[in-house]
Amino acid sequence: MLYRILKKDLLRRKGVNVILFLFITIATIFLSSSVNNILVVSSAIGYYMEFSRVPDVNIFVKGDSEKEKVKEWLDDGAEDVKEYGDIRMIALSDQNVKSIKNGKKKKYDTAGTSIYLAAAGMDYCKVFDMEGKPFSLKKGEAAMTRDAMERNHLGAGDKISISVGKTEMDLTVSRQMKDAAFGSDMSGMNRIIVSEEDYETFRKDEKAENIRMFCVMTDKETEFVKELNSQDFSTVLNTISKSAYKMIYSFDMIMAALLILIGICLILIALLVLRFTLVFTMEEEYREIGIMKAVGFRNFAVKKVYLLKYLVLVSAGTVAGFAASIPVSRAMVDSVSRNMIMEDSSSNLWVNFICSGCIVLLVMLFCYTSTGKLDKISAISAIRSGKTGERFGRRTGIRLNRRGKMSVPMFLGLNDILTHMRRYLVLMITFCISFVLITIPLNTINTMRSREMVVKFALDPDSAVYVRRIGNAGEGNYRYKDDLLKGMQRVKQEMKEKGYDAELTGIPFYFLKVSKNGTVSDQKLLLLQNLGQNNDYLLYDKGKAPRLENEIALSEAVLKQNKWNIGDWVDVNIGGKAEKFIITGTYTDYMQMGQSGRLNPVIDMKEEMMADYWNILVDMKTDKTQKELAHDLKKDFPSYEWNDAQSLVDQNVGGIQDSLAKLLMPMTGLLCAIIMLITALMEKLFIVREKGEIAMMKSVGFGNWSIRRWQILRMVWVVLLSMIAAVPMSLLSNRFMLRPIFAIMGANVKIQVVPWQVYGVYPGILMVGIIAATIFATGKVKQIHIREMNNIE
């Protein structure tokens, strides 16, 4: 009997059943594949670090003058050192590397990263081929990361030219590689691997800038770095911990987290739609329910009829979703594994299976609670379609005689919503969630393209353009302030000769030891100093910018971590001497993951060796945009690295906004399709419920199009009310979802909302889809005959 009832139910309302099936399928795909991706990536980061033997702390030391001193300390003085090793590298500038195309040397695109040359066969921070296997290189061969090769349009077999001092060599790029420590552009570092023989040839050049990286394994990372900072090593450039590397790769999970959010929202929408459909079906079949109760069926026996139908629909949807989620999961993992080495993820199919099973249990539990209404209905009231025959209490709504200028279809649509608000609540919540889902990636993209985001990278958004790597061939990387100033003066003069009257502001940065009362900060801090006239664009949350020789500003993360405050005096080791500074202000930015400081512009740093210099601000009068000016300057000065603000932001956040921008239109199309399905489903059910009223309207002279206008305008009112309700929900999502994501990167950012996009264009697209679905669904109005008046109460 149940089988016959089930078969009849599934065939009777095929459109509604197909829509519910598709909904459950899509929700299962999103949720299963996204949860699987999160678990795979989160575990893969740790696995990749261990597989590549990335140490707990990397210590970058310039030259070999303190090599023995550092080794002696690691052997005898340092505590909790389990083991250590060292890797030799050569620091290269972008002038030292050229790509060769058709026999011509072209500028090498570094994407703002520091380039290092290293030999194959290291014991720590290992590199592997794209299959995750170790490799060796012959003389004349080189290996590069995938991103570096794609950025410079290089393939296997292409050539690059590397010069160190007077030593120059053309090398064949024999393979792509995966490099855990230097493989992500967000780390700000990139390696080119060559054979041991070629490396020795470069290293022996007297102009080679040799870097030694000590790789330390320790269980107490923070304590070790503090102890290291208390030593008097003058050639230590920087320290990088394994946790910092993990943070870089953690951004690969942002996209997966967004898709999980979409999946959860789809499940919520599916539950709302299921409840509406289930309650509607029960109300439509009250007479049958009453008869079943009258002949002795107990409540659960009646419920089984409905639960069985939805169990079949949900099970079929989750099975189809589970099958589809397998290739989707693999595609998502493959997109992340291009830069990582992962364990075999086929064993993670249990995640998809469990998510699919949870969806079945959740939906069926929800359906069971929704059928609780049957327990309260007696056989007699059910036979009477749930009505007692009594009607009292004034209905809220609007009166037609007071709305003389309002058309009848518009009046009917608005009056329906006001008098039966609960009936349309499911639609409002669904539309509201859809609107909010659109705003999340949209606001993320707009924030990453905002002026504030530029300032958070210590750049002036009003500068005409930015330039980096201004050293001439053979000069190597600038290491002292005076060298940078001379280079800036030379570039300024060169620009003047070409008709560009510009002022340049350089931003060198140093890694210096900062302490208070003998207590050293957890790590050497990245301290920036503006050299030039442009010093007033940086923002401060509290206090003010440092101006005097004994003033400094430190980021909020540094103050919080060390329990320092504005007004405290700190010691900064400059040129081997401890100089006292007072903290005048605090801020948040993205430099060194939010842990940085800003030196006053007047202090003399000529004795201190720079770690590097940040992008140089170029200020001049021009009618061109930054992108246009950068394009022109690349033609006039091809040996320098010119950029606009957005390109620099893109480089430093790993292109996340590009991925979101590519996702935005497909996501908009998907949401539009989903709400069109929901709208069509709801509208079909409304028409079934309102057959009697529609027949009566036809009997008094209303035409088909007039009735359809009533249905369409009613849906427009629902959309407008949903959009109004979505505004505060969108603001809450900005505060409690997006701001914490941006804070992970190190700074507090105001989420940017572009009203005409968020409240105009994209909701407008969804509204057009909803109206189109309503027009389609209301086509059934033509099939309703006047005799259906018999169904009206």
C-alpha positions in Angstrom: 0.0 0.0 0.0 2.8 2.4 0.9 4.5 1.7 -2.4 1.3 2.5 -4.3 0.8 5.8 -2.4 4.5 6.7 -2.9 4.3 6.0 -6.6 1.2 8.1 -6.9 2.6 11.0 -4.9 5.8 11.1 -6.9 4.0 11.1 -10.2 1.3 13.5 -9.2 3.5 16.6 -8.6 6.6 15.9 -10.7 7.8 19.5 -11.0 7.8 20.1 -7.2 9.5 16.7 -6.6 12.2 17.4 -9.3 13.0 20.8 -7.7 13.3 19.4 -4.2 15.6 16.6 -5.6 17.8 19.1 -7.4 18.0 21.2 -4.2 19.2 18.4 -2.0 21.6 17.3 -4.7 23.2 20.8 -5.1 23.4 21.3 -1.3 25.1 17.8 -0.9 27.7 18.6 -3.5 28.6 21.9 -2.0 28.7 20.8 1.6 30.5 17.4 1.1 33.2 18.6 -1.3 33.9 21.8 0.7 34.2 20.0 4.1 36.4 17.4 2.4 38.6 20.2 0.9 39.0 21.9 4.3 40.0 18.7 6.0 42.4 17.7 3.2 44.1 21.1 3.0 44.4 21.6 6.8 46.0 18.2 7.2 48.1 18.7 4.0 49.8 21.8 5.3 51.3 19.9 8.2 52.1 16.9 6.1 53.8 19.1 3.4 55.9 20.8 6.1 57.0 17.5 7.5 57.5 15.9 4.1 59.7 18.8 3.0 61.6 19.0 6.4 60.7 22.6 6.9 62.4 23.5 10.2 60.7 25.1 13.2 62.9 28.2 12.8 64.8 29.4 9.8 67.6 31.9 10.6 68.9 34.0 7.6 72.5 35.1 8.1 74.4 37.4 5.6 77.8 36.0 4.6 80.0 33.7 6.5 81.7 36.1 9.0 79.6 34.8 11.9 79.0 31.3 10.7 81.2 29.7 13.4 79.8 31.9 16.1 76.2 31.0 15.3 77.1 27.3 15.1 78.9 27.4 18.4 75.8 29.0 20.0 73.5 26.4 18.5 75.8 23.6 19.7 76.4 24.8 23.2 74.4 27.9 24.2 71.0 27.5 22.7 68.4 25.5 24.7 65.9 23.0 23.3 67.7 22.6 20.0 67.0 19.0 18.8 69.0 19.3 15.6 70.0 21.9 13.0 71.6 22.2 9.6 72.4 25.0 7.2 71.7 25.8 3.5 73.8 28.1 1.4 72.1 30.5 -1.0 72.9 33.5 -3.1 70.6 36.6 -3.1 69.7 37.8 -6.6 68.1 41.0 -7.8 65.7 41.0 -10.7 68.6 42.4 -12.7 70.5 39.2 -12.2 67.8 37.0 -13.8 66.5 37.3 -17.4 64.2 35.0 -19.3 65.2 34.1 -22.8 62.6 34.1 -25.6 63.5 33.6 -29.2 67.2 34.3 -28.4 66.3 37.6 -26.7 66.7 38.4 -23.0 63.6 39.7 -21.4 62.9 41.2 -17.9 62.2 38.5 -15.3 59.0 39.1 -13.4 59.6 38.6 -9.7 56.1 39.6 -8.5 57.8 41.5 -5.7 59.5 38.5 -4.2 63.2 38.2 -3.2 65.0 35.7 -5.4 67.6 33.2 -4.1 69.8 30.8 -6.0 70.4 27.4 -4.3 71.9 24.0 -5.1 69.9 20.8 -5.4 70.2 18.1 -2.7 69.5 20.1 0.5 68.6 18.2 3.7 66.1 20.8 5.0 63.5 22.8 3.1 63.6 20.2 0.4 62.2 20.6 -3.1 60.4 18.0 -5.2 59.1 17.6 -8.7 55.4 17.9 -9.5 54.8 14.3 -8.6 56.3 14.8 -5.1 59.6 13.0 -5.9 63.1 14.2 -5.3 65.2 15.1 -8.3 68.7 15.9 -9.4 70.0 18.4 -11.9 72.8 18.2 -14.4 75.2 21.1 -15.2 73.4 23.8 -17.1 69.9 22.8 -15.8 67.6 24.7 -13.4 64.3 24.1 -11.6 61.7 26.7 -10.8 58.3 26.8 -9.1 55.2 26.6 -11.2 54.0 30.1 -10.4 57.4 31.7 -11.3 57.4 29.8 -14.7 53.8 30.7 -15.5 54.4 34.4 -14.5 57.4 34.5 -17.0 55.7 32.3 -19.7 58.4 29.7 -19.3 58.0 26.0 -20.1 60.3 22.9 -19.7 63.2 23.4 -22.1 63.1 27.2 -22.1 66.2 29.1 -21.0 67.0 31.7 -18.4 70.1 33.8 -17.9 71.6 34.3 -14.4 74.5 36.7 -13.7 76.4 37.1 -10.4 79.0 39.8 -10.7 81.1 38.9 -13.7 79.8 35.3 -13.8 76.9 34.8 -16.3 75.4 31.6 -17.4 72.4 30.5 -19.6 70.5 27.6 -18.0 67.8 25.4 -19.3 64.7 25.1 -17.2 64.4 21.3 -17.0 61.4 21.0 -14.6 58.8 22.5 -12.4 59.2 22.0 -8.7 57.3 22.3 -5.5 59.1 24.3 -2.7 57.4 24.4 0.7 59.5 27.2 2.1 59.9 29.4 -0.9 57.1 28.3 -3.3 54.3 30.7 -2.4 54.4 34.4 -3.5 52.9 35.4 -0.2 56.1 34.3 1.5 57.9 37.1 -0.4 60.7 34.7 -1.4 61.4 32.4 -4.3 64.2 30.0 -5.2 65.8 28.9 -8.4 67.5 25.6 -8.0 70.7 24.7 -10.0 73.2 21.9 -9.9 75.9 21.8 -7.2 78.6 22.4 -9.8 76.9 25.5 -11.3 76.1 26.9 -7.8 79.8 26.7 -6.8 80.7 28.6 -10.0 78.4 31.4 -9.0 79.4 31.3 -5.3 83.1 31.9 -6.1 82.4 35.2 -7.7 83.5 38.0 -5.5 80.3 40.0 -6.0 78.1 37.0 -4.9 75.9 38.0 -2.0 76.0 34.8 0.0 73.2 34.0 2.5 73.4 31.1 4.9 70.1 29.8 6.3 70.3 27.9 9.6 67.5 25.4 9.9 66.7 24.7 13.5 64.4 21.9 14.9 63.0 22.8 18.3 59.9 22.1 20.4 59.9 25.6 21.9 59.8 27.9 18.9 58.9 31.2 20.7 61.4 30.7 23.5 64.1 29.9 21.0 63.5 33.0 18.9 63.5 35.2 22.0 66.8 33.7 23.1 68.2 34.2 19.6 67.2 37.9 19.7 69.1 38.4 22.9 72.4 37.4 21.2 74.6 40.0 19.6 74.7 38.5 16.1 75.1 41.5 13.7 74.6 39.6 10.4 71.3 37.9 11.2 68.9 39.3 8.7 65.6 37.6 9.7 64.0 34.6 11.3 61.0 32.8 9.9 59.0 30.2 11.9 57.2 27.1 10.6 53.9 28.7 11.9 54.4 31.6 9.5 54.8 29.2 6.6 51.6 27.4 7.7 49.7 30.7 7.9 50.7 31.5 4.2 49.2 28.2 3.0 46.1 28.6 5.2 44.7 31.1 2.8 44.0 28.3 0.4 41.1 27.4 2.7 39.3 30.7 2.3 37.6 29.6 -0.9 36.6 26.3 0.6 35.2 28.1 3.7 33.1 30.3 1.4 31.8 27.2 -0.4 30.9 25.5 2.9 29.0 28.6 3.8 27.1 28.4 0.5 26.4 24.7 1.2 25.1 25.4 4.7 22.8 28.2 3.4 21.5 25.9 0.7 20.7 23.3 3.4 18.8 25.9 5.4 16.9 26.9 2.3 16.1 23.3 1.5 14.8 22.7 5.0 12.6 25.8 4.8 11.3 24.7 1.4 10.7 21.2 2.5 8.7 22.3 5.5 6.6 24.6 3.4 6.0 21.9 0.9 5.2 19.3 3.5 2.8 21.5 5.5 1.1 22.5 2.2 0.7 18.9 1.1 -0.8 17.9 4.5 -3.2 20.8 4.3 -4.2 19.9 0.8 -4.9 16.3 1.9 -6.6 17.0 5.2 -9.7 15.0 4.1 -7.6 11.9 3.3 -5.8 12.3 6.6 -9.2 12.5 8.4 -10.5 9.4 6.7 -7.3 7.5 7.6 -7.6 8.5 11.2 -11.3 7.7 11.2 -10.7 4.1 10.0 -8.1 3.5 12.8 -4.7 4.6 11.5 -2.6 5.9 14.3 -0.6 9.2 14.0 2.8 7.6 13.2 1.2 5.4 10.5 -0.2 8.5 8.8 3.2 10.3 9.2 4.9 7.3 7.5 3.1 8.1 4.2 4.7 11.5 4.1 8.1 10.6 5.6 8.6 7.8 3.1 8.1 10.1 0.2 10.6 12.6 1.5 13.0 9.8 2.5 13.0 8.6 -1.1 13.5 12.1 -2.5 16.2 13.1 0.0 18.1 9.7 -0.3 18.0 10.0 -4.1 19.3 13.6 -3.9 22.1 12.8 -1.5 23.2 9.8 -3.5 23.4 11.8 -6.6 25.1 14.7 -4.7 27.6 12.2 -3.2 28.5 10.8 -6.6 28.9 14.3 -8.0 30.9 15.6 -5.0 33.7 13.0 -5.7 34.9 14.7 -8.9 34.2 18.1 -7.5 36.3 17.3 -4.4 39.2 16.1 -6.5 39.0 19.2 -8.7 39.1 21.4 -5.6 42.0 19.5 -4.1 43.9 19.6 -7.4 43.6 23.4 -7.5 45.3 23.5 -4.1 47.8 20.7 -4.6 49.5 22.6 -7.5 51.7 24.2 -4.9 51.6 21.5 -2.3 52.3 17.8 -1.7 49.4 15.9 -0.2 48.7 12.4 1.0 46.4 10.3 -1.1 43.0 12.0 -0.7 41.0 9.0 -2.0 40.7 7.8 1.6 38.9 11.0 2.4 35.7 9.9 0.6 34.4 8.9 4.0 34.0 12.7 4.7 31.7 13.0 1.7 29.8 9.9 2.8 29.3 11.2 6.4 28.3 14.7 5.2 25.7 13.1 2.8 24.4 10.8 5.6 24.1 13.8 8.0 22.1 15.7 5.4 19.6 12.7 5.2 19.3 12.5 9.0 18.9 16.3 9.4 16.3 16.6 6.7 14.3 13.6 7.9 14.4 14.8 11.5 13.2 18.2 10.3 10.4 16.5 8.3 9.4 14.5 11.3 9.1 17.5 13.5 7.1 19.3 10.7 4.5 16.4 10.7 3.9 17.0 14.4 0.9 19.1 13.3 -0.9 15.8 12.5 -1.0 14.9 16.2 -3.2 17.8 17.0 -5.8 17.2 14.3 -8.9 15.2 15.0 -10.5 13.0 12.4 -13.6 15.3 12.2 -11.5 18.6 11.8 -9.3 16.9 9.2 -12.3 15.8 7.2 -13.4 19.4 7.3 -10.0 20.4 5.8 -8.7 21.6 9.1 -11.5 24.2 9.4 -14.0 24.4 12.3 -16.5 26.5 10.3 -15.9 29.5 12.6 -14.1 32.6 11.6 -13.6 35.5 13.9 -11.0 38.2 14.5 -10.2 41.1 12.2 -7.7 40.5 9.4 -4.9 43.0 9.1 -4.2 44.5 5.8 -5.0 47.5 3.6 -8.4 48.7 2.3 -9.0 49.2 -1.4 -11.2 52.2 -0.9 -8.3 54.0 0.7 -5.9 53.1 -2.1 -7.8 54.4 -5.0 -4.7 55.2 -7.1 -3.3 51.7 -6.6 -4.1 49.2 -9.4 -6.1 46.2 -8.3 -3.3 43.6 -9.0 -0.8 45.6 -7.0 -3.3 46.0 -4.2 -4.1 42.3 -4.1 -0.4 41.4 -4.1 0.5 43.7 -1.2 -2.7 42.8 0.7 -1.8 39.1 0.4 1.5 39.6 2.1 0.2 41.8 4.9 -2.7 39.4 5.7 -0.7 36.1 5.3 2.8 37.1 6.3 3.7 33.6 7.6 2.8 32.1 4.3 5.5 34.1 2.5 8.1 34.0 5.3 9.9 31.0 3.7 10.3 32.9 0.5 11.5 36.1 2.3 14.1 34.1 4.3 15.3 32.3 1.2 15.7 35.5 -0.8 17.3 37.2 2.1 19.9 34.5 2.4 20.6 34.6 -1.3 21.1 38.3 -1.3 23.6 38.1 1.7 25.5 35.3 -0.1 26.0 37.5 -3.0 27.3 40.4 -0.9 30.0 38.3 0.9 32.4 37.8 -2.1 31.4 41.2 -3.5 32.3 43.0 -0.4 35.5 41.0 -0.1 36.6 41.9 -3.6 35.7 45.6 -3.1 37.7 45.7 0.2 40.7 44.2 -1.4 40.5 46.8 -4.1 40.0 49.7 -1.7 42.3 52.6 -0.9 42.5 51.5 2.7 43.9 48.1 1.6 46.7 49.9 -0.2 47.6 51.9 2.9 47.7 48.7 4.9 50.6 47.7 2.8 52.4 50.9 3.7 51.7 52.5 0.3 50.2 55.9 -0.6 47.1 55.3 -2.8 47.4 58.8 -4.2 51.0 58.3 -5.6 51.2 58.4 -9.3 53.0 55.0 -9.6 55.4 52.7 -7.7 58.8 51.4 -8.6 61.0 48.6 -7.2 64.3 47.0 -8.1 66.0 50.1 -9.4 69.5 48.8 -9.1 71.6 48.7 -12.3 73.1 45.5 -13.6 76.1 44.5 -11.5 75.1 46.6 -8.5 73.3 43.7 -6.7 70.7 44.4 -4.0 71.0 47.6 -2.1 71.9 46.9 1.5 72.5 50.4 2.9 70.4 53.6 3.1 72.9 55.7 1.2 73.0 53.3 -1.7 69.2 53.4 -2.0 69.2 57.2 -1.9 71.8 57.4 -4.7 69.7 55.0 -6.8 66.6 57.0 -6.2 68.4 60.2 -7.2 69.7 58.5 -10.4 66.2 57.3 -11.3 64.7 60.8 -10.6 67.3 62.3 -12.9 66.6 59.7 -15.6 62.9 60.4 -15.4 63.5 64.1 -15.6 65.4 63.6 -18.8 62.4 61.8 -20.3 60.0 64.6 -19.2 58.8 63.2 -15.9 59.1 65.7 -13.0 58.8 63.3 -10.1 59.6 63.1 -6.4 60.6 59.7 -5.0 60.0 58.4 -1.5 61.9 55.2 -0.6 60.8 52.8 2.1 63.8 50.7 3.4 63.0 48.1 6.0 65.2 46.5 8.7 64.9 43.5 11.0 66.0 44.9 14.3 66.0 43.7 17.9 63.5 45.7 20.1 63.4 45.3 23.9 62.1 46.9 27.0 63.9 46.8 30.3 66.0 43.9 29.0 63.0 41.9 27.8 63.3 41.2 24.1 60.3 40.9 21.8 59.5 37.5 20.4 61.2 38.1 17.1 63.3 40.7 15.3 60.8 43.3 14.2 60.4 44.6 10.7 60.9 48.3 11.0 60.1 50.6 8.0 61.4 54.2 7.4 60.1 56.6 4.8 62.9 58.4 3.0 61.5 61.4 1.1 58.8 64.0 1.2 55.8 61.7 1.3 55.3 60.8 5.0 51.7 61.8 5.9 49.6 59.1 4.3 50.1 56.3 6.9 47.2 55.8 9.3 47.3 55.4 13.1 44.6 54.0 15.2 45.9 55.6 18.4 48.5 58.2 19.1 50.4 59.9 16.3 53.2 59.3 13.8 56.8 59.4 15.0 58.5 62.7 14.0 61.5 63.2 16.4 64.7 61.2 16.5 63.7 59.4 19.6 60.2 58.4 18.5 58.8 55.1 17.1 55.4 53.6 16.3 54.7 49.9 16.7 51.8 47.8 15.4 49.0 46.8 17.7 50.0 43.1 17.5 53.5 43.9 18.8 52.2 46.0 21.7 49.6 43.4 22.6 52.1 40.5 22.4 54.7 42.2 24.5 52.2 44.1 26.8 53.7 47.4 25.8 51.8 50.7 25.7 52.0 54.1 24.0 54.3 56.2 26.0 56.7 53.3 27.0 60.4 53.6 26.2 62.0 50.7 24.2 65.5 49.9 23.1 66.2 49.4 19.5 69.6 47.9 18.4 70.8 50.0 15.6 74.3 49.6 14.2 75.3 47.5 17.2 74.1 50.2 19.7 71.0 50.3 21.8 69.0 53.5 21.1 66.1 54.6 23.2 62.7 55.4 21.6 59.4 56.4 23.0 56.3 54.7 21.4 54.1 57.5 20.1 51.4 55.6 18.2 50.0 52.3 17.1 48.3 50.9 14.0 47.4 47.7 12.1 48.8 46.8 8.7 49.8 43.7 6.7 53.5 44.1 6.8 55.1 41.0 8.3 51.6 39.6 9.1 50.8 42.6 11.2 54.0 42.6 13.3 56.0 45.7 12.3 57.2 49.1 13.4 57.7 52.5 11.8 60.8 54.5 12.4 60.8 58.3 12.3 62.1 59.8 9.0 64.9 61.8 10.6 66.9 59.1 12.4 70.2 58.3 10.6 70.3 54.6 9.7 73.3 54.7 7.4 75.3 52.3 9.6 72.5 49.7 9.7 72.2 47.1 6.9 68.8 47.0 5.3 67.0 43.8 4.8 65.6 45.2 1.6 63.5 48.1 0.5 59.7 48.3 -0.1 58.1 49.8 -3.2 59.3 53.4 -3.9 56.5 56.0 -4.1 56.7 58.1 -7.3 54.7 61.3 -6.9 54.1 63.7 -9.8 51.3 65.5 -11.7 49.7 63.3 -14.3 46.3 62.8 -15.9 46.9 59.1 -16.3 45.8 56.3 -14.1 48.4 54.3 -12.1 48.0 51.4 -14.5 48.4 53.5 -17.6 51.4 55.4 -16.2 53.1 52.1 -15.1 52.5 50.7 -18.7 54.2 53.8 -20.2 57.1 53.8 -17.8 57.8 50.1 -18.5 58.4 51.1 -22.1 60.6 54.1 -21.2 62.5 52.3 -18.4 62.2 48.5 -19.0 65.0 47.6 -16.6 62.9 48.8 -13.5 59.9 47.2 -11.9 56.9 49.6 -12.3 53.5 48.8 -10.7 50.2 50.2 -9.8 48.6 49.9 -6.3 46.2 47.1 -7.2 48.9 44.9 -8.8 51.0 45.2 -5.6 48.0 44.3 -3.4 47.2 41.4 -5.6 50.8 40.1 -5.4 50.8 40.3 -1.6 47.5 38.5 -0.9 48.2 35.7 -3.3 45.6 36.6 -5.9 42.6 35.6 -3.6 40.5 38.4 -5.0 41.1 37.2 -8.5 39.8 33.8 -7.5 36.8 35.4 -5.9 36.2 37.6 -8.9 36.1 34.5 -11.1 33.7 32.8 -8.7 31.4 35.8 -8.5 29.5 35.4 -11.8 29.1 31.6 -11.6 28.0 32.0 -8.0 25.5 34.7 -9.0 24.2 32.4 -11.8 23.9 29.5 -9.5 22.0 31.5 -6.8 19.8 33.0 -9.5 19.0 29.5 -10.8 18.3 28.2 -7.2 15.9 31.0 -6.3 14.3 30.7 -9.7 13.6 27.0 -8.9 12.3 28.0 -5.4 10.1 30.7 -6.9 8.7 28.4 -9.5 8.1 25.7 -6.8 6.3 28.2 -4.4 4.3 29.8 -7.2 3.0 26.5 -8.4 2.0 25.6 -4.9 0.3 29.0 -4.4 -1.7 28.5 -7.6 -2.8 25.1 -6.4 -3.9 26.5 -3.1 -5.7 29.5 -4.7 -7.5 27.7 -7.5 -10.9 28.7 -6.0 -10.0 32.3 -5.7 -8.6 32.5 -9.2 -11.7 30.8 -10.6 -13.9 33.3 -8.8 -11.8 36.2 -10.2 -12.3 34.8 -13.7 -16.1 34.6 -13.1 -16.3 38.3 -12.3 -14.4 39.4 -15.4 -10.6 39.3 -14.5 -8.5 38.2 -17.5 -5.6 35.8 -17.3 -2.9 38.5 -17.6 -4.5 40.6 -14.8 -4.5 37.6 -12.5 -0.9 36.8 -13.5 0.1 40.4 -12.8 -1.3 40.0 -9.3 0.9 36.9 -8.8 4.0 38.6 -10.2 3.5 41.9 -8.3 3.0 39.9 -5.1 6.4 38.2 -5.7 8.0 41.6 -6.4 6.7 42.9 -3.0 8.3 39.8 -1.4 11.6 40.5 -3.1 11.6 44.1 -2.0 10.8 43.3 1.6 13.6 40.6 1.5 16.1 43.1 0.2 15.3 45.5 3.0 15.7 42.7 5.6 19.0 41.6 3.9 20.7 45.0 4.6 21.2 44.5 8.3 22.1 40.8 7.8 24.7 41.9 5.3 26.2 44.4 7.7 26.3 41.7 10.4 28.1 39.3 8.0 30.6 42.0 7.3 31.3 42.5 10.9 31.4 38.9 12.2 32.5 36.9 9.1 34.6 39.1 6.8 36.5 41.3 9.3 37.9 38.3 11.2 39.1 36.8 7.9 41.0 40.0 7.0 42.3 40.2 10.6 44.0 36.8 10.1 46.3 38.6 7.7 47.3 41.0 10.4 45.1 44.2 10.2 41.7 45.5 11.0 40.1 46.7 7.8 36.8 48.5 7.2 34.7 46.3 4.9 34.0 48.3 1.8 30.4 48.3 0.5 29.6 49.7 -2.9 25.9 50.5 -2.6 25.0 50.5 -6.3 26.5 47.0 -6.6 25.4 45.4 -3.3 21.9 47.0 -3.2 21.4 47.6 -6.9 23.0 45.5 -9.7 23.3 42.1 -8.2 20.0 42.1 -6.3 18.5 43.4 -9.6 19.9 40.3 -11.4 18.3 38.0 -8.8 15.0 40.0 -9.1 14.9 39.6 -12.8 15.4 35.8 -12.4 12.6 35.7 -9.8 10.2 37.6 -12.0 11.1 35.4 -15.0 10.4 32.3 -12.9 7.1 33.7 -11.6 6.0 34.5 -15.2 6.8 31.0 -16.2 5.0 29.4 -13.2 1.9 31.5 -13.6 1.3 30.1 -17.0 -0.9 27.5 -15.2 -3.4 30.2 -14.5 -4.7 29.7 -18.1 -5.6 26.1 -17.2 -7.9 27.0 -14.3 -11.6 26.9 -15.2 -14.5 28.7 -13.6 -15.8 25.4 -12.2 -12.9 25.4 -9.8 -15.0 27.8 -7.7 -16.4 24.7 -6.1 -13.1 24.3 -4.2 -13.3 27.7 -2.5 -14.4 27.7 1.1 
